[in-house]
Amino acid sequence: MKILFLPNWTVTKTDKDIITLQSPDKYIKGEKYWFFRYFPENAQIDVIDIHAKNILHKLEVKIKFYIWQAILAFKNAGKYDVVISHGAQSGLVYSLLCTIFFRKKTKHIIFDIGGMNGARDNKIENALIKFALKSKPYIICHSKAIIDNYKKMFPELVSRTRFIPFGIDIEDFMPQPNVEEKNYIFSFGSGKRDYETLINAFKLLNNTSLSLRIAGISLLKTAKENKNIEFLGRISINELKKEIQASKFVVIPLPVFNYSYGQMSFLQSMCLGKTVIVTRTPSSIDYIENGKGAFFVEPYDVEDLKNKMEMLLSDNDLLSVSNRKAHSYILENFSEEKMGKSIYEYVKTI
């Protein structure tokens, strides 16, 4: 089986491992890329990334579609059994080319993360998407909410769509021994976060020595003049792991969207043996079970979040047991290996 993979990000091709990069971001010569390492030995995987320095890239950033990548893929697709696009930004342009030029031999799969169009019900935009999808690609999604969206906006996709839960590299996020716990709550992520609710809930806690540390963004106005709230900006993956492990627990505050986001953050934190508080959203409900290393809070509910944080801060035994549950829950349910094998089984059916 020969597969061409089109990620909607930059992949560094290297002769040896770069430990500061996560597995989706590096292609090591002589090794299988990302989850494809769980495919059979005879599967050949080639990668064409977004070619961020191509002549069209400034336009691509504005329109949020990767044209050059799709053209390169289309020119080479005849050499492959399957083309797999990760994200509609990569997949829809390639699918459009297949629609226009009637390429049917090579099968096409799109990982739909954002609901094709951010799950927006825009008739003009969706009509253009429907035209591109006439080439009949297959779909993999990481949230069941996306299938619900399709039933309303793209019903022809439902029968060709498979929900496969996202999985993380459990070896890369194995808890490290002898990490000293410090007196802070940790949160991270540069986009699609409801930090306003988190900050307002933190301000209600009666603990003057406790800190809130947030990585991924700069200072927010809502945290102004609060010396117990620290903004770390962008940090490396190794620093991120240390911050997660040294925290009391992790909060991933999410706004509500009807597609996939934030999953990697709370799954990685749990794998590192940390309890997470996560907002109940269409993206998280397929993954979190309340009390199994994680606790739900309702969207935009300051009081609920404050109460959950107080619950964990006031009961060390509960938190200790929950931390152990978090790690084992991920190992059992959301490993990269489990995801990779499920993807392979779906590719075989196609």
KANORVEN-V336520 format. One record per helix or strand of 2 or more residues. SS is the DSSP state (~ for helix, > for strand). FROM is the first residue (numbers start at 1). LEN is the number of residues. If there is no record, write none. Layout:
BEGIN
ss->SS from->FROM len->LEN
ss->SS from->FROM len->LEN
END
This chain:
BEGIN
ss->> from->2 len->6
ss->> from->12 len->3
ss->~ from->23 len->3
ss->> from->26 len->3
ss->~ from->34 len->5
ss->> from->44 len->4
ss->~ from->57 len->7
ss->~ from->67 len->13
ss->> from->82 len->5
ss->~ from->88 len->14
ss->> from->107 len->6
ss->~ from->115 len->4
ss->~ from->123 len->13
ss->> from->138 len->4
ss->~ from->144 len->10
ss->~ from->155 len->6
ss->> from->161 len->3
ss->> from->184 len->5
ss->~ from->195 len->9
ss->> from->211 len->5
ss->~ from->221 len->3
ss->> from->229 len->5
ss->~ from->237 len->10
ss->> from->250 len->3
ss->~ from->263 len->9
ss->> from->276 len->4
ss->> from->294 len->4
ss->~ from->302 len->13
ss->~ from->316 len->18
ss->~ from->336 len->14
END
